[in-house]
Amino acid sequence: MNRHTSVSWSSIMLAFFVLCVPATAFESNLVTREQVDAVKLLPPPPAIGSLAQQRDMQADIQAEKDRTPEQAAKAVADNEISVFRFADILGPHFTAAELPITSKFFQQVIELQRVILIPTKDVWNRPRPFITNPDLHPVGELPTNGSYPSGHSHFGYLSGILLGQMVPEKAAELMVRAVEYDDNRVLAGVHYPTDVEASRRVAAATAVVLLANPIFRSELATVKAELRRGLGFPE
């Protein structure tokens, strides 16, 4: 876990509570914005000029100062919104070519952050760190939409939870990788720590709603069977 983004115990505990919910390719409309209302779930982002905003900016400045070329390269690679960024945990057979059902399923998970999270960015319209501070040197793609909350981080954290449902043997490692995936948004200089933490809260809430839905659990069972078979885990 990078030290640049602090993870609240509440979000970690909620994530591991979700991992303990009994689980079984899904329709992205199984969760609506009314069920997971990020505007109601989240506080506003720190205001420009506030002490909290200064702490956020200092975290980005420090992350840039500390990052190595190898870390920068991984942060740029993690800019890809793809569940197959978790292959470093699940192994070389964790690919779209070998796991087509899993691939389609997580394409729909991507749609969830677009449905639930992306529209909330316009509510706060928080400027990106590199916009507020032109002295930052971000790496990789420079998004132009609002910074708060982070769509990448919602996908990464939710993916870690769902993968942990299907491969509980790797659940702890998957959550560590999900945190790293999220933290790399700060390391890249395109998000603040509070953007990332906010998205983890929404991702955990999204998972709770999904896993309470029997249709989703049934669909998850199909993905789980392919995933475990393809990766060589006992079914």
C-alpha positions as CSV (number, residue, x, y, z in Angstrom):
1,M,0.0,0.0,0.0
2,N,1.3,3.4,-0.9
3,R,1.7,5.8,2.0
4,H,0.4,8.7,0.1
5,T,-3.3,7.8,0.4
6,S,-4.7,6.9,3.8
7,V,-7.4,4.2,3.8
8,S,-10.1,4.7,6.5
9,W,-10.7,1.7,8.7
10,S,-14.4,2.0,8.0
11,S,-14.0,1.5,4.2
12,I,-11.6,-1.4,4.8
13,M,-13.9,-3.1,7.2
14,L,-16.9,-2.6,4.9
15,A,-14.9,-4.1,2.1
16,F,-14.0,-7.2,4.1
17,F,-17.6,-7.5,5.3
18,V,-18.6,-7.6,1.7
19,L,-16.1,-10.3,1.0
20,C,-17.8,-12.4,3.6
21,V,-21.3,-12.1,2.0
22,P,-22.2,-15.4,0.3
23,A,-21.7,-14.9,-3.5
24,T,-22.8,-16.8,-6.5
25,A,-21.9,-11.6,-16.6
26,F,-24.5,-9.1,-15.2
27,E,-26.7,-6.2,-16.3
28,S,-25.3,-2.9,-15.1
29,N,-28.8,-1.7,-14.3
30,L,-28.8,-3.9,-11.2
31,V,-27.6,-0.9,-9.3
32,T,-29.2,2.5,-9.8
33,R,-28.1,6.0,-8.8
34,E,-31.0,6.0,-6.4
35,Q,-29.7,2.9,-4.6
36,V,-26.1,4.2,-4.4
37,D,-26.4,8.0,-4.3
38,A,-22.8,9.2,-4.1
39,V,-23.9,12.8,-3.5
40,K,-25.7,11.7,-0.4
41,L,-23.0,9.2,0.7
42,L,-20.1,11.6,0.4
43,P,-19.1,14.9,2.0
44,P,-18.1,17.7,-0.3
45,P,-14.5,17.7,-1.3
46,P,-12.1,20.0,0.6
47,A,-12.6,23.6,-0.4
48,I,-9.9,25.5,-2.2
49,G,-7.8,27.3,0.4
50,S,-8.9,25.1,3.3
51,L,-6.4,23.2,5.5
52,A,-7.8,19.9,4.2
53,Q,-7.1,21.0,0.6
54,Q,-3.6,22.0,1.6
55,R,-3.0,18.6,3.1
56,D,-4.4,17.0,-0.1
57,M,-2.1,19.0,-2.3
58,Q,0.9,18.3,-0.1
59,A,0.2,14.6,-0.4
60,D,0.4,15.0,-4.2
61,I,3.5,17.0,-4.1
62,Q,5.2,14.4,-1.8
63,A,4.0,11.6,-4.0
64,E,5.6,13.2,-7.0
65,K,8.8,13.8,-5.0
66,D,9.0,10.2,-3.8
67,R,8.0,8.3,-6.9
68,T,10.5,6.2,-8.7
69,P,10.6,5.7,-12.5
70,E,9.3,2.2,-11.9
71,Q,6.4,3.4,-9.8
72,A,5.6,6.1,-12.4
73,A,5.5,3.5,-15.1
74,K,3.1,1.3,-13.1
75,A,0.9,4.3,-12.4
76,V,0.7,5.0,-16.1
77,A,-0.1,1.4,-16.8
78,D,-2.8,1.4,-14.2
79,N,-4.4,4.3,-16.0
80,E,-6.0,1.4,-18.0
81,I,-9.5,0.7,-16.6
82,S,-9.2,-3.1,-16.9
83,V,-9.7,-5.9,-14.4
84,F,-6.7,-7.6,-16.1
85,R,-4.5,-5.2,-14.3
86,F,-4.9,-7.7,-11.4
87,A,-3.0,-10.4,-13.4
88,D,0.0,-9.7,-11.2
89,I,-2.0,-11.4,-8.4
90,L,-4.0,-13.9,-10.4
91,G,-1.3,-15.1,-12.8
92,P,-0.6,-15.2,-16.5
93,H,-3.8,-17.0,-17.4
94,F,-5.9,-14.1,-16.2
95,T,-6.5,-12.6,-19.6
96,A,-9.5,-11.5,-21.7
97,A,-8.7,-14.1,-24.3
98,E,-8.8,-17.0,-21.9
99,L,-11.7,-15.7,-19.8
100,P,-14.3,-14.2,-22.1
101,I,-17.2,-14.4,-19.6
102,T,-15.1,-12.7,-17.0
103,S,-14.0,-10.1,-19.4
104,K,-17.6,-9.2,-20.4
105,F,-18.7,-9.2,-16.8
106,F,-16.0,-6.6,-15.8
107,Q,-16.8,-4.5,-18.8
108,Q,-20.2,-4.1,-17.2
109,V,-18.6,-3.3,-13.9
110,I,-16.9,-0.4,-15.7
111,E,-20.3,0.8,-16.7
112,L,-21.3,1.0,-13.0
113,Q,-18.8,3.7,-12.3
114,R,-20.1,5.6,-15.3
115,V,-23.7,5.3,-14.1
116,I,-23.1,5.9,-10.4
117,L,-20.0,7.9,-10.0
118,I,-19.2,10.0,-13.1
119,P,-22.3,12.1,-13.0
120,T,-21.5,13.2,-9.5
121,K,-18.3,14.8,-10.6
122,D,-20.3,17.7,-12.1
123,V,-21.9,18.3,-8.7
124,W,-18.6,19.4,-7.2
125,N,-16.5,20.0,-10.3
126,R,-13.3,19.9,-8.3
127,P,-10.3,20.9,-10.3
128,R,-7.6,18.3,-10.8
129,P,-4.4,18.7,-8.7
130,F,-2.3,19.7,-11.8
131,I,-4.9,22.4,-12.7
132,T,-4.8,23.9,-9.2
133,N,-1.0,23.6,-9.0
134,P,0.7,24.0,-12.4
135,D,4.0,23.1,-10.7
136,L,3.0,19.5,-10.5
137,H,4.3,17.1,-13.1
138,P,1.6,14.4,-13.7
139,V,2.3,11.3,-15.7
140,G,0.1,9.5,-18.2
141,E,-3.2,10.7,-19.5
142,L,-4.5,14.0,-18.1
143,P,-8.3,13.8,-17.6
144,T,-10.3,17.0,-18.1
145,N,-13.3,16.2,-16.0
146,G,-13.8,16.8,-12.3
147,S,-11.4,15.2,-9.8
148,Y,-13.9,14.2,-7.1
149,P,-14.6,11.3,-6.7
150,S,-12.3,9.1,-8.8
151,G,-14.0,6.8,-11.3
152,H,-10.8,4.7,-11.7
153,S,-10.7,4.2,-7.9
154,H,-14.3,3.1,-7.8
155,F,-13.6,0.5,-10.5
156,G,-10.4,-0.7,-8.9
157,Y,-11.8,-1.1,-5.4
158,L,-15.1,-2.7,-6.6
159,S,-13.1,-5.1,-8.8
160,G,-10.9,-6.1,-5.9
161,I,-14.0,-6.9,-3.8
162,L,-15.7,-8.9,-6.5
163,L,-12.6,-10.8,-7.4
164,G,-12.2,-11.6,-3.8
165,Q,-15.7,-13.1,-3.8
166,M,-14.7,-15.5,-6.5
167,V,-11.1,-16.3,-5.5
168,P,-11.2,-16.0,-1.7
169,E,-7.8,-17.7,-1.5
170,K,-6.4,-14.4,-2.9
171,A,-8.8,-12.0,-1.3
172,A,-6.2,-10.2,0.9
173,E,-3.7,-9.8,-1.9
174,L,-6.4,-8.6,-4.3
175,M,-7.5,-5.9,-1.9
176,V,-3.9,-4.8,-1.5
177,R,-3.6,-4.6,-5.2
178,A,-6.9,-2.7,-5.5
179,V,-5.6,-0.1,-3.0
180,E,-2.4,0.2,-5.0
181,Y,-4.3,0.6,-8.2
182,D,-6.3,3.4,-6.6
183,D,-3.3,5.0,-4.9
184,N,-1.6,5.2,-8.3
185,R,-4.0,7.9,-9.3
186,V,-2.4,10.1,-6.6
187,L,1.1,8.9,-7.6
188,A,0.4,9.9,-11.2
189,G,-0.7,13.4,-10.0
190,V,-4.2,13.2,-11.4
191,H,-6.2,12.8,-8.2
192,Y,-6.1,13.8,-4.5
193,P,-6.1,11.3,-1.7
194,T,-9.7,12.4,-0.7
195,D,-10.9,11.7,-4.3
196,V,-9.7,8.1,-3.9
197,E,-11.0,7.5,-0.4
198,A,-14.4,8.8,-1.4
199,S,-14.6,6.4,-4.3
200,R,-13.7,3.5,-2.1
201,R,-16.7,4.3,0.1
202,V,-19.0,4.3,-2.9
203,A,-17.4,1.1,-4.3
204,A,-18.0,-0.7,-1.0
205,A,-21.6,0.5,-0.9
206,T,-22.1,-0.6,-4.5
207,A,-20.8,-4.0,-3.7
208,V,-23.2,-4.4,-0.8
209,V,-26.2,-3.5,-3.0
210,L,-25.0,-5.9,-5.8
211,L,-24.4,-8.8,-3.5
212,A,-27.8,-8.5,-1.9
213,N,-29.4,-9.0,-5.3
214,P,-30.1,-12.7,-6.1
215,I,-30.0,-12.1,-9.8
216,F,-26.5,-10.7,-9.5
217,R,-25.4,-13.6,-7.2
218,S,-26.6,-16.1,-9.8
219,E,-24.8,-14.3,-12.6
220,L,-21.6,-14.0,-10.5
221,A,-21.7,-17.8,-10.0
222,T,-21.3,-18.2,-13.8
223,V,-18.3,-15.9,-13.8
224,K,-16.8,-17.6,-10.7
225,A,-17.0,-21.0,-12.4
226,E,-15.1,-19.8,-15.5
227,L,-12.6,-17.9,-13.5
228,R,-11.7,-20.6,-11.1
229,R,-11.5,-23.2,-13.8
230,G,-9.4,-21.0,-16.0
231,L,-7.0,-20.2,-13.2
232,G,-6.7,-23.7,-11.9
233,F,-8.5,-23.3,-8.6
234,P,-10.8,-26.1,-7.4
235,E,-14.4,-25.4,-8.1
